[in-house]
Amino acid sequence: MNLARQGRWIFPASIIIALLFGLLPLPELLKPFRPYWLALVLAYWTLETPQRVDLGFAFVLGLIADLMFGGLLGEQALRLVIMTFILRRFRARLRFFPLWQQALAIGGLLFNDRIVATALALAIGKPILPWSYWWAPLIGMLLWTPLFLLLDGLRLGRRGE
């Protein structure tokens, strides 16, 4: 079995796992610290295989996430489309950054995502979110390198074999 066939399951499986991680119950104290798993996984696939991830895919995936998480319909769709657009625009540069610089860029994108989410929350009249809400982009930034290495290892397979 060749590597192309062997690795086809990784893309959909990683998206499904990211959606499920977003549904995991957490204590109220830890909920603001939950990384945006779906954005992290989508960022990986946008950088590494842009032919699979376009703005339409990000939009549909965001709508699915909105339905699964029970949020405002279209909120995550908008957030993921913005992130995917920025990643696709700067993909040629970001892809060749060292992982620690990629992590900083992903942290900036996740911070931007929080700004968009906050603006949407304020637009519909939700109360201002607590300061701990802003820790999640930092946690996502710290998780970028291990997540990238895990997905890259699965996608590319073992090179020694």
C-alpha positions in Angstrom: 0.0 0.0 0.0 1.5 3.3 -1.0 1.8 6.3 1.3 -0.8 8.4 -0.6 -3.5 5.8 0.1 -2.3 5.0 3.6 -2.5 8.7 4.7 -5.9 9.6 3.3 -7.6 9.1 6.6 -5.4 11.6 8.4 -7.1 14.7 7.1 -10.7 13.8 8.0 -9.7 12.1 11.2 -7.8 15.1 12.4 -10.7 17.4 11.7 -13.2 15.1 13.5 -10.8 14.8 16.5 -10.5 18.6 16.6 -14.2 19.0 16.6 -14.5 16.4 19.4 -11.8 18.1 21.5 -14.0 21.2 21.3 -16.9 19.3 22.8 -14.9 17.8 25.7 -16.5 18.9 29.0 -14.2 21.1 31.2 -14.7 22.6 34.6 -15.9 26.2 34.4 -12.5 27.4 35.7 -10.7 25.8 32.7 -13.1 26.6 29.9 -11.5 30.0 29.0 -8.2 28.2 28.6 -9.4 25.7 26.0 -7.3 26.1 22.9 -9.2 26.5 19.6 -8.3 23.0 18.4 -10.3 23.3 15.1 -8.4 26.5 14.2 -5.0 24.8 15.0 -5.8 21.7 12.9 -7.2 23.8 10.0 -4.1 26.1 10.1 -1.9 23.0 9.7 -3.8 21.7 6.7 -4.0 25.2 5.2 -0.2 25.5 5.4 0.7 22.0 4.3 -2.0 21.0 1.8 -3.7 24.2 0.6 -5.4 22.3 -2.3 -7.6 20.6 0.4 -8.5 23.7 2.4 -10.1 26.7 0.8 -12.4 29.4 2.1 -15.5 27.4 1.3 -14.2 24.4 3.2 -13.4 26.7 6.2 -16.9 28.2 6.0 -18.7 24.8 5.9 -16.4 23.5 8.7 -17.2 26.6 10.8 -21.0 26.1 10.3 -20.6 22.4 11.4 -18.7 23.6 14.5 -21.4 26.2 15.2 -24.1 23.5 15.0 -22.0 21.2 17.2 -21.0 23.7 19.8 -24.4 25.5 19.9 -23.1 29.0 19.3 -24.2 31.8 17.2 -24.8 30.4 13.7 -22.0 31.7 11.4 -19.7 32.9 14.2 -17.1 30.2 13.9 -17.6 30.1 10.1 -16.6 33.8 9.9 -13.7 33.3 12.3 -12.3 30.3 10.4 -12.7 32.0 7.0 -10.8 35.0 8.3 -8.0 32.8 9.6 -7.9 30.7 6.5 -7.8 33.8 4.2 -4.8 35.2 6.2 -3.0 31.9 6.2 -3.5 31.3 2.5 -2.4 34.9 1.7 0.9 34.5 3.7 1.4 30.7 3.2 4.5 31.1 1.0 6.3 32.9 3.8 4.9 31.1 6.8 5.5 27.7 5.5 9.3 28.2 5.5 9.6 29.8 8.9 11.2 27.8 11.7 8.6 26.2 13.9 9.1 28.6 16.8 8.3 31.5 14.4 5.4 29.7 12.9 4.1 29.3 16.5 4.4 33.0 17.1 2.4 33.7 13.8 -0.2 31.1 14.8 -0.4 32.8 18.2 -1.0 36.1 16.5 -3.8 34.5 14.3 -5.4 33.0 17.4 -5.3 36.4 19.2 -6.9 37.9 16.1 -9.5 35.2 16.3 -10.3 36.2 19.9 -10.6 39.9 18.8 -13.1 38.9 16.1 -15.0 36.7 18.6 -15.1 39.5 21.1 -16.3 42.0 18.5 -19.1 39.6 17.5 -20.1 39.1 21.2 -20.2 42.8 21.8 -22.2 43.3 18.6 -25.0 41.0 19.8 -24.9 42.3 23.3 -23.1 39.6 25.3 -21.3 40.8 28.4 -17.5 41.5 28.2 -15.5 38.4 28.6 -13.2 37.8 31.6 -9.4 38.4 31.2 -8.7 34.6 31.4 -10.4 34.4 27.9 -7.2 35.8 26.4 -5.0 32.9 27.7 -6.3 30.4 25.0 -4.3 32.0 22.1 -1.1 31.6 24.2 -1.9 28.0 24.9 -2.7 27.4 21.3 0.6 29.0 20.4 2.4 26.6 22.8 0.6 23.6 21.3 1.4 24.5 17.7 4.8 22.8 17.6 3.8 19.4 19.0 0.6 19.4 17.0 2.5 20.3 13.8 5.1 17.6 14.4 2.4 15.0 15.2 0.3 15.8 12.1 3.4 16.1 9.9 4.7 12.7 11.1 1.3 11.1 10.4 0.9 12.8 7.0 4.4 12.0 5.7 4.7 8.6 7.4 8.0 7.2 8.6 10.7 8.1 6.1 13.0 5.3 7.1 10.7 2.6 6.0 
